[in-house]
Amino acid sequence: MASGALPIDKVISRHVRFTEWDQAIAEIDAERVLKVLLIPEQGDTMRDSKLGFGLLGAGLIAPFHAKALDASALTELIAVADLDATRVEKMTSTFGCKGYASLDAMLEDPEIDIVNVITPNHLHHDAVVKAAQAGKHVLIEKPPAMSLAEVDSMTAACNKAKVKACVSVQCRTRKAVQAMRMAIQTGRFGRIYHADTYMKWFRSTEYYKSDAWRVSQRSGAGVTINQAFHYVDLLQYLVGPAKTVDARMNNLAHPEIPLEDTLLAFVDYECGAQGVVQASTALWPGTDVRIEINGENGTAIMTGERIETWKFRDERPEDAEIRQCGSGPVATGATGAADLSFADHQAVIEDLARAVLSGGEPMIKLETVRPTLEWSLGMYLSAKLGEPVTLPIRDEEAVW
């Protein structure tokens, strides 16, 4: 082991720098894997001043971004912009930042280096393009947009402006997910047979009525693309891409809301594995999501953000510590939209900040989330047609 490197049992408990992680695993370079996992406890010191962030949107998720920014040694919340003056005032009084009535006004603020686009899902595209044209880097809440064409347009705009674009699919940062990914990339599972997600959550009717866009499927409020997107993304990140999807969608518990609250889909992966995506916001009181990977030589199950099962034919010294990954008390959103920690958001935000400061690339680049969006749109199309859909989607207009 290289001088100064920590043993795997200490390293695996931290968030990681994923771009370097992936390259290190691809090279099967254990020494380098250990080195790139190390993140300073007190934050980096690449420059004296913090990066300034502006939040576009002051809705439900805004306080989580704000708390993550306040908790980091690399970042500072400069401003919040929203059309709703009451929401802006609440955020500014709580977090001591500036308030703006529009994105245009906020983009003129020279203190802002990065804009977090946390508006309703169908509004992401125009905001990202405008921010990029103003020379601001962007962090985009999931889903990145409501069409592949929009994602491509956003990517092109950010590339042209030479700004970084990152997506907040923050579940990728969980230590249990990274343990799974490392096991997959190093071949411990052998041939993967099954990769599944089971998300049995609950959201009240009041939750859906809390914002006008939350009752619109086309705006991205259905369970498939709003809540389940995180866990479809994990399957894509770990085992994808998907080859064929066969989906059914229903509204089981919210008859007043005109969208799906329940999804059941069968998936065939390009790698030959098969899987299930089960997701619902109808199942009171809500239980932690499960991600299950089954292969010829091993099984790993993550419940919430902790390892529940970790068994391989080739038991290794680090396995005992990996089985301790995660914490049972950490809320992950099963019982309510506000029932989660901001730690995962902080990991993504800090990684983007490091990329901006160092000139590197963020761990979750916009284009890497495009396949997850295509998978999600494919499930909508399958449910609409009542038949399996083979990816890639040939006609996006047919989805809705």
N, C-alpha and C positions, 0 to 999 in steps of 0.2 A: 504493500500500500504506500502511496506517495506520502511524503512528509507533510504533516498538517492536515491530512484528510481524515474525516470521521468514518467510523465503521458504519456499515449499511443500516444497522438498527438505529443509529442516531440520525442518519441522513434521511431515511424514508419518512420521518415524521414532519418534514418541512415541505413547503411549496417549492416548486422547481422552475428553472428556466427552460422552457420546453423546446425551443429551437435547437439549443445546444444538446439537450437531452436526447432528442430524436437522432441527431447526427451521431452522438456518442454510442447510442444503442445500435444504430445501423453499422457502426464499425466494430461492434462487440468489444469496446474498449472499456473494461471495468474501471481502470484507474481514472479515466476521463469522466465516466458516468458519476463517480463519487465526487470529483472536483466540481462539476457544474451544478450538482445538487446544493452546494453550499451557498447560502444567502446570509449576509451579515445580519445579526440580530437587531442592530440599531439603524439599519438602512444604509444605503450607499452614500458616498461623499464625492460624487463626480463633479458637483459644482456647489457653490455656497448657497445659492438661492433655490427655493423650491419651484417646481413647475406649477403654473397657474391653471386651474380647471374651471370651466363654466358648464353648468348643467342646463341643458335645454329640456325643460319639462319639470314640473313641480308636483307630480302625482305620487302614487303609492310607493314607487321604487326610489324616488329622489332622496329620502332620508338615509337609505342604505348606502347610496353613493356618497352622500355628504359625510356620513360617519366614517366610511372607509378613507376618504380623503383627509379628514381631520386626524385619523389615527396614524397616518403615514408620515415618515420623516422626509419623504421625497415630494410631497404634493401639498397644495393649498387650494381650498375652495374659494374662488374669487367672486363668483356671481351665479345667479339662477335667473333664467328667463322663462316666462310662461304668459299666456294670454290671460290667465286667471289671476287677477291682482291679489285676491285673498290668499291664494296658495303661495304666491311669491312672498307676500308679507310674512306668512307663517315660517317659510324657510329662512328668510333673512333675519327674522327675530330670533329664531332658534340657533342658527349657525353663524350669525354675525358676518354675513357676506352681502354683496351688492345685489340689487334686484333690477331686472330689465323686463320691459313689456314685449320685447320681440327678439328674435335671433339676430336680426340686422343690427340692432342697437348693441347687443352683447358682443358681436363680432368686431365692433369698433374698439373694444376695450383692449389696450395693448398688454395688459397684465395676463391675458388668457392665452395659453399655449395650446390647450387641448379642450375640445368640446365633447361632453358626454351627451349623446343623443338618446334621450329616454322619453321621447314622445310616444303617443299611440303608434302601434306597429306600422300602420299604413302611411305614416308621415315621415318615416325615416329617410327615404331616398332624397327628397328635395333638401332636407336639412343637411345631410352629409355632403351633398354636392356643393351647397352654398358655403359650408364651413371650409371645405377643401379649397375652394376658390379664394377664400379669404386667408389662406395659408395656415389654417388651424389643423392640427392632428385630431382624429376622431376616435371615440370609443362608442360603439353602437350596442344598445340593448338588443337582446334576441327577440324575435327573429330579425336578421339584419334588414329585411325588406319583405314585401309580399309577392315578389316575382323574381325570377332568375334574371330577367332583363334589367330590372332595377339594380340588382347586385352587380351585374356586369358594368352598368353605367357608373355606379358608385366607385367601383374598383378603378375604372378608367380615369375618373375625375381625381381620385386620390393619387394615382400614379403620375398623372400629368402635373399635378401641383407639388409632387414630391413630398407628400405628407403621409403619415402612417395611419392605417385604418385597422382597428382591432374590434372584435366582437365579444360581448360579455356573455359567453357560455362558460361561466365560471366554474361549473362542476368539474371541468377538466382538471382543475388545479388540486382537487382532493387527493390526498396521499394514497387513499385506497385505489383510486382510479389509476394513479401512476404506478402503483405496484402491479396492478393488472396489466397495464400496458407494457411494462418491462418484462413481465412473464411471457406475454404474447410475442413481443419482438425478439426475445431470446429463445423462443421455441419450447418453452416448458409445457405448454398445453399439447404439443404435437398438433395433429389435425384438429381444428375446432369444429365441433358438431353443432353447437347451439349457442346463440347470443340473444338474450331476452331482457326486456325491461317491464316491470310491473309497477305502475304508479296509481295507487288507489287513494285518492285525495278527496277532500271536501271543500267546496266553496258554496256559500249561501247565495240565495237570490239577491240579497242586498249587495253583495260583492259585485255581481254583474250589473246592477242598476247604479252603482256608484259613479260610473262615467258612461257617457253616451256611446263611446266606441266599444265598450265591453259587451254590448249586445249585438255586435255586427261580426258575422263570420268573415266577411270580406275585409274587415279592418284588422283581422288577426286575433279575434277574441275567443275562438274555439279552443277546446282543450288540446287538440292536435298540434297546433302551431304556437300556442301561448304557453301552457304549462308543460306539455310533454316534449316540447322542442329540446329542452335540456338533455333529456334522457335518450331521445333519438340521436342527438348529437354524440352522446357517449358511445352508443353502439356504432355509429359511423366512425368515430375517432378510434375505437378499439378494434373493430372487426370489419367495418365497411370497406368498400361501398356496397350498397344494396343493389341487387339486380332486378328483383321483382317484388312488388308489394300487392297484397290482397287485403283490403280494408273494409270494415263495417263501422258505421257511426250512428249513434243514437242520442236522444235527449231523454235521460231516465228520470231526472229529479228537478228539472228547471223548466216546466212547461211554458212559463211566461217568456222565456228567453229563446229567440229564434236561431239557435246554433247547437252544435254537438257538445254534450258534456261527457261523452263516453266514446272511446275508440278501442277497437280490437282489430289488430292487423297481423297477418302472417308475412314473413319476410324470407326471401332467398337471397343470400349474399353472393357476391362475385367469387369469394374464396371457397364456395361450396357448402358453407354452413347454412343453417336455417334458424329462424327465430320468431319470437312473438313480441309485439308491442301492445301492451294493455295499459290504457290510461283513462282516468275518470276523475271528475270533480263532483261526483254524485254520491260518494260512498262515505257517509258519516261514520265515525268522527274524523277519518283520514288516518292513514298509516304510512310509514316511511317507504319511499321508493326502493325497489330492488333492481339491481343489475346482476345478471347471472351469465357466466361464461363457462361452458362445458366443453372439454376436449378429450381426446383419446387418453391423455396422460394426466388430466387434472381438472379440478372444478374450483372456481372462485365466485363468491357471492358478496356483493356490497349491499348493505341495508342502510339507508340514509347516507351517512358519510363514513361508515365504519365497515371493516371487514367482518363478515359473519361466518364465512366458510373459506378456508384456504388449504386445499389438500392436493398434493401432487405425488406421483409415484416416486419421484426423486426428491425426497425430503432434503432440504438444505439448511445450513445453520441459521440463515436469516429468517426462515419461515416463522419461527416462534414469535419474533418481533413484529413481522408483518401482520400476523394475526391480531396484534394489539392496535392496528391502525384505526384511527377514528375514535369518536366519543359518543356514547349513547345519548347524553343530555343535549347535544347540539341540535337545535331546531332546523329542519330542512324544508319547511313550507307545506307539510302534509295537511295540517289542520287549519291553516289560514294563510292568506297572502302575505301577512306581516310577520309570520312565525318563522323567521330565519335569521341567521347570523350574517354580518357583513364581511366576515373574514375572507370568503371566497372572492367577493368583489374587490377587496383590498389587494389580493394576490394578483388579479388581472390588471388593476390600475397601476400597481407598482411596477409590474413587468413592462407595461406600455411606457411608463415614465423612464425606466432604465433604457428602453430602446431609443427614446427621443434623446436622452442625455448622451448616450454612447454612440448613436448613429447606427445601431443594430436594428433587428427586426423584432416586433412583438411576438409573443408566443402563440396568439390566436389571431392570425391575419384574416382579414375579411374573406379572401378567396377560399380559405380552408373550411369555411362554414357553408359555402355554396352547396356542396353535396347534401348537407343536412336539410337545407331548404328544399332541394329537389325531391328528396325522400318524402318530406312532409307534404309537399304539393302532390306528389304521386299518390299518397294515401287519400287525399281529398278526391282526386280524379277517379281512383279505384272505387271509392264509396259511391260516387256519383254514377258511375257506369255500371256498378254491380258486378265487376269482373276484375281479375288481376291486371296490373299495369306494369309493363316492362320499362325500366329506366335506361337511357334518359328520356324525359318527356319531350315529345315531338311538337306538341302544340299547347303552349301555356294558356292560350285563350280558352281552351276546353276545360280547364280546371274549375272555373267558377260558373 
